[in-house]
Amino acid sequence: MQRLAMEMNLAETAFIYPKDDGYHLRWFTPVAEVELCGHATLASARYYYNPLGR
């Protein structure tokens, strides 16, 4: 995830990943993992609840 965030070179990149109890989020900057990112969380929720932008 860190390498992909580095390639994306955005302020923060969120990753949705499956776990036994549902889905979880992790947030990365190009150089480190961060504890939380509001706008990346909102963008992830938008995609999760409305895939392919419909």
N, CA, C and O atoms as a Tripos MOL2 file, in Angstrom:
@<TRIPOS>MOLECULE
protein
  216   215    54     0     0
PROTEIN
NO_CHARGES

@<TRIPOS>ATOM
      1 N           0.8230   -1.1800    0.0000 N.3       1 MET1
      2 CA          0.0000    0.0000    0.0000 C.3       1 MET1
      3 C           0.8700    1.2470    0.0000 C.2       1 MET1
      4 O           0.5720    2.2290   -0.6800 O.2       1 MET1
      5 N           1.9440    1.1960    0.7680 N.am      2 GLN2
      6 CA          2.8390    2.3540    0.8320 C.3       2 GLN2
      7 C           3.4410    2.6430   -0.5330 C.2       2 GLN2
      8 O           3.5200    3.8020   -0.9400 O.2       2 GLN2
      9 N           3.8660    1.6130   -1.2440 N.am      3 ARG3
     10 CA          4.4590    1.8330   -2.5730 C.3       3 ARG3
     11 C           3.4620    2.4420   -3.5400 C.2       3 ARG3
     12 O           3.8070    3.3410   -4.3080 O.2       3 ARG3
     13 N           2.2300    1.9600   -3.5070 N.am      4 LEU4
     14 CA          1.2140    2.5150   -4.3890 C.3       4 LEU4
     15 C           0.9160    3.9670   -4.0180 C.2       4 LEU4
     16 O           0.7530    4.8050   -4.9040 O.2       4 LEU4
     17 N           0.8420    4.2730   -2.7350 N.am      5 ALA5
     18 CA          0.6310    5.6570   -2.2990 C.3       5 ALA5
     19 C           1.7760    6.5400   -2.7770 C.2       5 ALA5
     20 O           1.5590    7.6890   -3.1620 O.2       5 ALA5
     21 N           2.9890    6.0080   -2.7540 N.am      6 MET6
     22 CA          4.1390    6.7670   -3.2330 C.3       6 MET6
     23 C           4.0120    7.0300   -4.7370 C.2       6 MET6
     24 O           4.3230    8.1250   -5.2080 O.2       6 MET6
     25 N           3.5570    6.0270   -5.4820 N.am      7 GLU7
     26 CA          3.3590    6.2050   -6.9260 C.3       7 GLU7
     27 C           2.2620    7.2060   -7.2260 C.2       7 GLU7
     28 O           2.3880    8.0100   -8.1490 O.2       7 GLU7
     29 N           1.1690    7.1650   -6.4430 N.am      8 MET8
     30 CA          0.0490    8.0790   -6.6610 C.3       8 MET8
     31 C           0.4750    9.5210   -6.3770 C.2       8 MET8
     32 O           0.0010   10.4540   -7.0250 O.2       8 MET8
     33 N           1.3690    9.6940   -5.4070 N.am      9 ASN9
     34 CA          1.9130   11.0030   -5.0530 C.3       9 ASN9
     35 C           0.8260   12.0400   -4.7410 C.2       9 ASN9
     36 O           0.9000   13.1900   -5.1720 O.2       9 ASN9
     37 N          -0.1810   11.6000   -3.9810 N.am     10 LEU10
     38 CA         -1.2350   12.5000   -3.5250 C.3      10 LEU10
     39 C          -1.0290   12.7930   -2.0450 C.2      10 LEU10
     40 O          -0.2410   12.1210   -1.3820 O.2      10 LEU10
     41 N          -1.7310   13.7890   -1.5290 N.am     11 ALA11
     42 CA         -1.5850   14.1230   -0.1130 C.3      11 ALA11
     43 C          -1.8540   12.8950    0.7560 C.2      11 ALA11
     44 O          -1.0420   12.5540    1.6160 O.2      11 ALA11
     45 N          -2.9850   12.2330    0.5370 N.am     12 GLU12
     46 CA         -3.3010   10.9810    1.2110 C.3      12 GLU12
     47 C          -4.0120   10.0540    0.2410 C.2      12 GLU12
     48 O          -4.7420   10.4960   -0.6460 O.2      12 GLU12
     49 N          -3.7860    8.7730    0.4230 N.am     13 THR13
     50 CA         -4.4620    7.7440   -0.3650 C.3      13 THR13
     51 C          -5.0770    6.7610    0.6190 C.2      13 THR13
     52 O          -4.4040    6.2890    1.5350 O.2      13 THR13
     53 N          -6.3560    6.4520    0.4300 N.am     14 ALA14
     54 CA         -7.0400    5.5020    1.3070 C.3      14 ALA14
     55 C          -7.1630    4.1630    0.5980 C.2      14 ALA14
     56 O          -7.3560    4.1030   -0.6160 O.2      14 ALA14
     57 N          -7.0510    3.1010    1.3680 N.am     15 PHE15
     58 CA         -7.2010    1.7510    0.8470 C.3      15 PHE15
     59 C          -8.2960    1.0490    1.6250 C.2      15 PHE15
     60 O          -8.2610    1.0040    2.8550 O.2      15 PHE15
     61 N          -9.2630    0.5030    0.9160 N.am     16 ILE16
     62 CA        -10.3180   -0.3110    1.5100 C.3      16 ILE16
     63 C          -9.8580   -1.7580    1.3880 C.2      16 ILE16
     64 O          -9.4830   -2.2060    0.3040 O.2      16 ILE16
     65 N          -9.8890   -2.4890    2.5000 N.am     17 TYR17
     66 CA         -9.4740   -3.8870    2.4330 C.3      17 TYR17
     67 C         -10.3940   -4.7420    3.2990 C.2      17 TYR17
     68 O         -10.8580   -4.3000    4.3490 O.2      17 TYR17
     69 N         -10.6540   -5.9780    2.8470 N.am     18 PRO18
     70 CA        -11.5620   -6.8520    3.5900 C.3      18 PRO18
     71 C         -10.8920   -7.4740    4.8070 C.2      18 PRO18
     72 O          -9.6980   -7.7710    4.7980 O.2      18 PRO18
     73 N         -11.6880   -7.6630    5.8500 N.am     19 LYS19
     74 CA        -11.2790   -8.4040    7.0470 C.3      19 LYS19
     75 C         -12.4560   -9.2940    7.4390 C.2      19 LYS19
     76 O         -13.5400   -9.1960    6.8630 O.2      19 LYS19
     77 N         -12.2380  -10.1380    8.3970 N.am     20 ASP20
     78 CA        -13.2820  -11.0730    8.8050 C.3      20 ASP20
     79 C         -14.5850  -10.3850    9.2190 C.2      20 ASP20
     80 O         -15.6690  -10.9100    8.9670 O.2      20 ASP20
     81 N         -14.4850   -9.2380    9.8390 N.am     21 ASP21
     82 CA        -15.6760   -8.5450   10.3300 C.3      21 ASP21
     83 C         -16.1590   -7.4300    9.4050 C.2      21 ASP21
     84 O         -16.9070   -6.5560    9.8430 O.2      21 ASP21
     85 N         -15.7530   -7.4410    8.1490 N.am     22 GLY22
     86 CA        -16.1990   -6.4320    7.1880 C.3      22 GLY22
     87 C         -15.0300   -5.8170    6.4570 C.2      22 GLY22
     88 O         -14.0350   -6.4890    6.1840 O.2      22 GLY22
     89 N         -15.1450   -4.5430    6.1400 N.am     23 TYR23
     90 CA        -14.0880   -3.8290    5.4380 C.3      23 TYR23
     91 C         -13.4600   -2.7930    6.3630 C.2      23 TYR23
     92 O         -14.1150   -2.2700    7.2650 O.2      23 TYR23
     93 N         -12.2110   -2.5100    6.1350 N.am     24 HIS24
     94 CA        -11.4760   -1.5320    6.9240 C.3      24 HIS24
     95 C         -10.7410   -0.5770    6.0040 C.2      24 HIS24
     96 O         -10.5930   -0.8440    4.8110 O.2      24 HIS24
     97 N         -10.2790    0.5340    6.5550 N.am     25 LEU25
     98 CA         -9.5300    1.5390    5.7990 C.3      25 LEU25
     99 C          -8.1420    1.7220    6.3940 C.2      25 LEU25
    100 O          -7.9450    1.6320    7.6060 O.2      25 LEU25
    101 N          -7.1930    1.9790    5.5140 N.am     26 ARG26
    102 CA         -5.8650    2.4320    5.9360 C.3      26 ARG26
    103 C          -5.5380    3.6330    5.0640 C.2      26 ARG26
    104 O          -5.9540    3.6990    3.9070 O.2      26 ARG26
    105 N          -4.7860    4.5920    5.6240 N.am     27 TRP27
    106 CA         -4.4700    5.8370    4.9370 C.3      27 TRP27
    107 C          -2.9650    6.0050    4.8570 C.2      27 TRP27
    108 O          -2.2420    5.7430    5.8180 O.2      27 TRP27
    109 N          -2.5070    6.4470    3.6960 N.am     28 PHE28
    110 CA         -1.0830    6.6300    3.4790 C.3      28 PHE28
    111 C          -0.8160    7.9500    2.7830 C.2      28 PHE28
    112 O          -1.5790    8.3780    1.9160 O.2      28 PHE28
    113 N           0.2730    8.5890    3.1700 N.am     29 THR29
    114 CA          0.8380    9.6970    2.4070 C.3      29 THR29
    115 C           1.9280    9.0720    1.5340 C.2      29 THR29
    116 O           2.1750    7.8720    1.6430 O.2      29 THR29
    117 N           2.5790    9.8450    0.6790 N.am     30 PRO30
    118 CA          3.6670    9.2580   -0.1090 C.3      30 PRO30
    119 C           4.8340    8.7370    0.7410 C.2      30 PRO30
    120 O           5.6460    7.9510    0.2520 O.2      30 PRO30
    121 N           4.9270    9.1650    2.0010 N.am     31 VAL31
    122 CA          6.0830    8.7440    2.8100 C.3      31 VAL31
    123 C           5.7440    7.9390    4.0630 C.2      31 VAL31
    124 O           6.6470    7.3450    4.6530 O.2      31 VAL31
    125 N           4.4700    7.8920    4.4960 N.am     32 ALA32
    126 CA          4.1480    7.2030    5.7440 C.3      32 ALA32
    127 C           2.6670    6.8610    5.8380 C.2      32 ALA32
    128 O           1.8320    7.4440    5.1460 O.2      32 ALA32
    129 N           2.3610    5.9070    6.7060 N.am     33 GLU33
    130 CA          0.9660    5.6140    7.0250 C.3      33 GLU33
    131 C           0.5030    6.6290    8.0680 C.2      33 GLU33
    132 O           1.2610    6.9840    8.9700 O.2      33 GLU33
    133 N          -0.7400    7.0940    7.9450 N.am     34 VAL34
    134 CA         -1.2940    8.0490    8.9030 C.3      34 VAL34
    135 C          -2.5050    7.4200    9.5940 C.2      34 VAL34
    136 O          -3.0640    6.4370    9.1070 O.2      34 VAL34
    137 N          -2.9040    7.9920   10.7270 N.am     35 GLU35
    138 CA         -3.9880    7.4200   11.5280 C.3      35 GLU35
    139 C          -5.3640    7.6570   10.9430 C.2      35 GLU35
    140 O          -6.2540    6.8230   11.1080 O.2      35 GLU35
    141 N          -5.5610    8.7800   10.2610 N.am     36 LEU36
    142 CA         -6.8890    9.1170    9.7430 C.3      36 LEU36
    143 C          -6.7610   10.1900    8.6740 C.2      36 LEU36
    144 O          -5.8760   11.0430    8.7400 O.2      36 LEU36
    145 N          -7.6490   10.1420    7.6930 N.am     37 CYS37
    146 CA         -7.7250   11.1940    6.6890 C.3      37 CYS37
    147 C          -9.1880   11.3610    6.3070 C.2      37 CYS37
    148 O          -9.7850   10.4620    5.7130 O.2      37 CYS37
    149 N          -9.7560   12.4880    6.6400 N.am     38 GLY38
    150 CA        -11.1800   12.7210    6.4190 C.3      38 GLY38
    151 C         -11.6000   12.6820    4.9700 C.2      38 GLY38
    152 O         -12.5390   11.9630    4.6280 O.2      38 GLY38
    153 N         -10.9310   13.4380    4.0980 N.am     39 HIS39
    154 CA        -11.3870   13.4870    2.7050 C.3      39 HIS39
    155 C         -11.1750   12.1540    1.9940 C.2      39 HIS39
    156 O         -11.9720   11.7930    1.1290 O.2      39 HIS39
    157 N         -10.1330   11.4220    2.3330 N.am     40 ALA40
    158 CA         -9.9320   10.1050    1.7300 C.3      40 ALA40
    159 C         -10.9830    9.1120    2.2370 C.2      40 ALA40
    160 O         -11.3970    8.2170    1.5010 O.2      40 ALA40
    161 N         -11.4140    9.2710    3.4950 N.am     41 THR41
    162 CA        -12.4750    8.4240    4.0410 C.3      41 THR41
    163 C         -13.7900    8.6920    3.3190 C.2      41 THR41
    164 O         -14.5050    7.7570    2.9600 O.2      41 THR41
    165 N         -14.1070    9.9610    3.1050 N.am     42 LEU42
    166 CA        -15.3390   10.3070    2.3900 C.3      42 LEU42
    167 C         -15.3140    9.7940    0.9580 C.2      42 LEU42
    168 O         -16.3240    9.2900    0.4660 O.2      42 LEU42
    169 N         -14.1960    9.9120    0.2950 N.am     43 ALA43
    170 CA        -14.0790    9.4140   -1.0750 C.3      43 ALA43
    171 C         -14.2230    7.8970   -1.1100 C.2      43 ALA43
    172 O         -14.8370    7.3560   -2.0300 O.2      43 ALA43
    173 N         -13.6710    7.2140   -0.1310 N.am     44 SER44
    174 CA        -13.7880    5.7540   -0.0550 C.3      44 SER44
    175 C         -15.2350    5.3390    0.1790 C.2      44 SER44
    176 O         -15.7210    4.3920   -0.4390 O.2      44 SER44
    177 N         -15.9160    6.0390    1.0620 N.am     45 ALA45
    178 CA        -17.3200    5.7370    1.3300 C.3      45 ALA45
    179 C         -18.1630    5.9640    0.0840 C.2      45 ALA45
    180 O         -19.0600    5.1740   -0.2120 O.2      45 ALA45
    181 N         -17.8880    7.0120   -0.6300 N.am     46 ARG46
    182 CA        -18.6180    7.2930   -1.8770 C.3      46 ARG46
    183 C         -18.4530    6.1490   -2.8590 C.2      46 ARG46
    184 O         -19.4210    5.7170   -3.4850 O.2      46 ARG46
    185 N         -17.2330    5.6600   -2.9940 N.am     47 TYR47
    186 CA        -16.9820    4.5450   -3.9060 C.3      47 TYR47
    187 C         -17.6230    3.2500   -3.3760 C.2      47 TYR47
    188 O         -18.2240    2.4980   -4.1420 O.2      47 TYR47
    189 N         -17.4950    2.9970   -2.0860 N.am     48 TYR48
    190 CA        -18.0200    1.7690   -1.4940 C.3      48 TYR48
    191 C         -19.5360    1.6650   -1.6800 C.2      48 TYR48
    192 O         -20.0540    0.6050   -2.0320 O.2      48 TYR48
    193 N         -20.2320    2.7610   -1.4440 N.am     49 TYR49
    194 CA        -21.6830    2.7500   -1.5410 C.3      49 TYR49
    195 C         -22.2020    3.0260   -2.9390 C.2      49 TYR49
    196 O         -23.3860    2.8240   -3.2060 O.2      49 TYR49
    197 N         -21.3400    3.4820   -3.8360 N.am     50 ASN50
    198 CA        -21.7720    3.8070   -5.1850 C.3      50 ASN50
    199 C         -20.6420    3.4950   -6.1710 C.2      50 ASN50
    200 O         -20.0730    4.4100   -6.7660 O.2      50 ASN50
    201 N         -20.3140    2.2050   -6.3470 N.am     51 PRO51
    202 CA        -19.1930    1.8610   -7.2270 C.3      51 PRO51
    203 C         -19.4290    2.3100   -8.6650 C.2      51 PRO51
    204 O         -20.5680    2.3940   -9.1240 O.2      51 PRO51
    205 N         -18.3650    2.5880   -9.3500 N.am     52 LEU52
    206 CA        -18.3770    3.0180  -10.7480 C.3      52 LEU52
    207 C         -19.0700    4.3580  -10.9470 C.2      52 LEU52
    208 O         -19.4580    4.6940  -12.0660 O.2      52 LEU52
    209 N         -19.2300    5.1290   -9.8710 N.am     53 GLY53
    210 CA        -19.7280    6.5020   -9.9870 C.3      53 GLY53
    211 C         -21.1630    6.6450  -10.3970 C.2      53 GLY53
    212 O         -21.5280    7.6940  -10.9280 O.2      53 GLY53
    213 N         -22.0090    5.6490  -10.1830 N.am     54 ARG54
    214 CA        -23.4140    5.7410  -10.5690 C.3      54 ARG54
    215 C         -24.2250    6.4980   -9.5630 C.2      54 ARG54
    216 O         -25.4320    6.6640   -9.7420 O.2      54 ARG54
@<TRIPOS>BOND
     1     1     2 1
     2     2     3 1
     3     3     4 2
     4     3     5 am
     5     5     6 1
     6     6     7 1
     7     7     8 2
     8     7     9 am
     9     9    10 1
    10    10    11 1
    11    11    12 2
    12    11    13 am
    13    13    14 1
    14    14    15 1
    15    15    16 2
    16    15    17 am
    17    17    18 1
    18    18    19 1
    19    19    20 2
    20    19    21 am
    21    21    22 1
    22    22    23 1
    23    23    24 2
    24    23    25 am
    25    25    26 1
    26    26    27 1
    27    27    28 2
    28    27    29 am
    29    29    30 1
    30    30    31 1
    31    31    32 2
    32    31    33 am
    33    33    34 1
    34    34    35 1
    35    35    36 2
    36    35    37 am
    37    37    38 1
    38    38    39 1
    39    39    40 2
    40    39    41 am
    41    41    42 1
    42    42    43 1
    43    43    44 2
    44    43    45 am
    45    45    46 1
    46    46    47 1
    47    47    48 2
    48    47    49 am
    49    49    50 1
    50    50    51 1
    51    51    52 2
    52    51    53 am
    53    53    54 1
    54    54    55 1
    55    55    56 2
    56    55    57 am
    57    57    58 1
    58    58    59 1
    59    59    60 2
    60    59    61 am
    61    61    62 1
    62    62    63 1
    63    63    64 2
    64    63    65 am
    65    65    66 1
    66    66    67 1
    67    67    68 2
    68    67    69 am
    69    69    70 1
    70    70    71 1
    71    71    72 2
    72    71    73 am
    73    73    74 1
    74    74    75 1
    75    75    76 2
    76    75    77 am
    77    77    78 1
    78    78    79 1
    79    79    80 2
    80    79    81 am
    81    81    82 1
    82    82    83 1
    83    83    84 2
    84    83    85 am
    85    85    86 1
    86    86    87 1
    87    87    88 2
    88    87    89 am
    89    89    90 1
    90    90    91 1
    91    91    92 2
    92    91    93 am
    93    93    94 1
    94    94    95 1
    95    95    96 2
    96    95    97 am
    97    97    98 1
    98    98    99 1
    99    99   100 2
   100    99   101 am
   101   101   102 1
   102   102   103 1
   103   103   104 2
   104   103   105 am
   105   105   106 1
   106   106   107 1
   107   107   108 2
   108   107   109 am
   109   109   110 1
   110   110   111 1
   111   111   112 2
   112   111   113 am
   113   113   114 1
   114   114   115 1
   115   115   116 2
   116   115   117 am
   117   117   118 1
   118   118   119 1
   119   119   120 2
   120   119   121 am
   121   121   122 1
   122   122   123 1
   123   123   124 2
   124   123   125 am
   125   125   126 1
   126   126   127 1
   127   127   128 2
   128   127   129 am
   129   129   130 1
   130   130   131 1
   131   131   132 2
   132   131   133 am
   133   133   134 1
   134   134   135 1
   135   135   136 2
   136   135   137 am
   137   137   138 1
   138   138   139 1
   139   139   140 2
   140   139   141 am
   141   141   142 1
   142   142   143 1
   143   143   144 2
   144   143   145 am
   145   145   146 1
   146   146   147 1
   147   147   148 2
   148   147   149 am
   149   149   150 1
   150   150   151 1
   151   151   152 2
   152   151   153 am
   153   153   154 1
   154   154   155 1
   155   155   156 2
   156   155   157 am
   157   157   158 1
   158   158   159 1
   159   159   160 2
   160   159   161 am
   161   161   162 1
   162   162   163 1
   163   163   164 2
   164   163   165 am
   165   165   166 1
   166   166   167 1
   167   167   168 2
   168   167   169 am
   169   169   170 1
   170   170   171 1
   171   171   172 2
   172   171   173 am
   173   173   174 1
   174   174   175 1
   175   175   176 2
   176   175   177 am
   177   177   178 1
   178   178   179 1
   179   179   180 2
   180   179   181 am
   181   181   182 1
   182   182   183 1
   183   183   184 2
   184   183   185 am
   185   185   186 1
   186   186   187 1
   187   187   188 2
   188   187   189 am
   189   189   190 1
   190   190   191 1
   191   191   192 2
   192   191   193 am
   193   193   194 1
   194   194   195 1
   195   195   196 2
   196   195   197 am
   197   197   198 1
   198   198   199 1
   199   199   200 2
   200   199   201 am
   201   201   202 1
   202   202   203 1
   203   203   204 2
   204   203   205 am
   205   205   206 1
   206   206   207 1
   207   207   208 2
   208   207   209 am
   209   209   210 1
   210   210   211 1
   211   211   212 2
   212   211   213 am
   213   213   214 1
   214   214   215 1
   215   215   216 2
@<TRIPOS>SUBSTRUCTURE
     1 MET1         2 RESIDUE 1 A MET
     2 GLN2         6 RESIDUE 1 A GLN
     3 ARG3        10 RESIDUE 1 A ARG
     4 LEU4        14 RESIDUE 1 A LEU
     5 ALA5        18 RESIDUE 1 A ALA
     6 MET6        22 RESIDUE 1 A MET
     7 GLU7        26 RESIDUE 1 A GLU
     8 MET8        30 RESIDUE 1 A MET
     9 ASN9        34 RESIDUE 1 A ASN
    10 LEU10       38 RESIDUE 1 A LEU
    11 ALA11       42 RESIDUE 1 A ALA
    12 GLU12       46 RESIDUE 1 A GLU
    13 THR13       50 RESIDUE 1 A THR
    14 ALA14       54 RESIDUE 1 A ALA
    15 PHE15       58 RESIDUE 1 A PHE
    16 ILE16       62 RESIDUE 1 A ILE
    17 TYR17       66 RESIDUE 1 A TYR
    18 PRO18       70 RESIDUE 1 A PRO
    19 LYS19       74 RESIDUE 1 A LYS
    20 ASP20       78 RESIDUE 1 A ASP
    21 ASP21       82 RESIDUE 1 A ASP
    22 GLY22       86 RESIDUE 1 A GLY
    23 TYR23       90 RESIDUE 1 A TYR
    24 HIS24       94 RESIDUE 1 A HIS
    25 LEU25       98 RESIDUE 1 A LEU
    26 ARG26      102 RESIDUE 1 A ARG
    27 TRP27      106 RESIDUE 1 A TRP
    28 PHE28      110 RESIDUE 1 A PHE
    29 THR29      114 RESIDUE 1 A THR
    30 PRO30      118 RESIDUE 1 A PRO
    31 VAL31      122 RESIDUE 1 A VAL
    32 ALA32      126 RESIDUE 1 A ALA
    33 GLU33      130 RESIDUE 1 A GLU
    34 VAL34      134 RESIDUE 1 A VAL
    35 GLU35      138 RESIDUE 1 A GLU
    36 LEU36      142 RESIDUE 1 A LEU
    37 CYS37      146 RESIDUE 1 A CYS
    38 GLY38      150 RESIDUE 1 A GLY
    39 HIS39      154 RESIDUE 1 A HIS
    40 ALA40      158 RESIDUE 1 A ALA
    41 THR41      162 RESIDUE 1 A THR
    42 LEU42      166 RESIDUE 1 A LEU
    43 ALA43      170 RESIDUE 1 A ALA
    44 SER44      174 RESIDUE 1 A SER
    45 ALA45      178 RESIDUE 1 A ALA
    46 ARG46      182 RESIDUE 1 A ARG
    47 TYR47      186 RESIDUE 1 A TYR
    48 TYR48      190 RESIDUE 1 A TYR
    49 TYR49      194 RESIDUE 1 A TYR
    50 ASN50      198 RESIDUE 1 A ASN
    51 PRO51      202 RESIDUE 1 A PRO
    52 LEU52      206 RESIDUE 1 A LEU
    53 GLY53      210 RESIDUE 1 A GLY
    54 ARG54      214 RESIDUE 1 A ARG
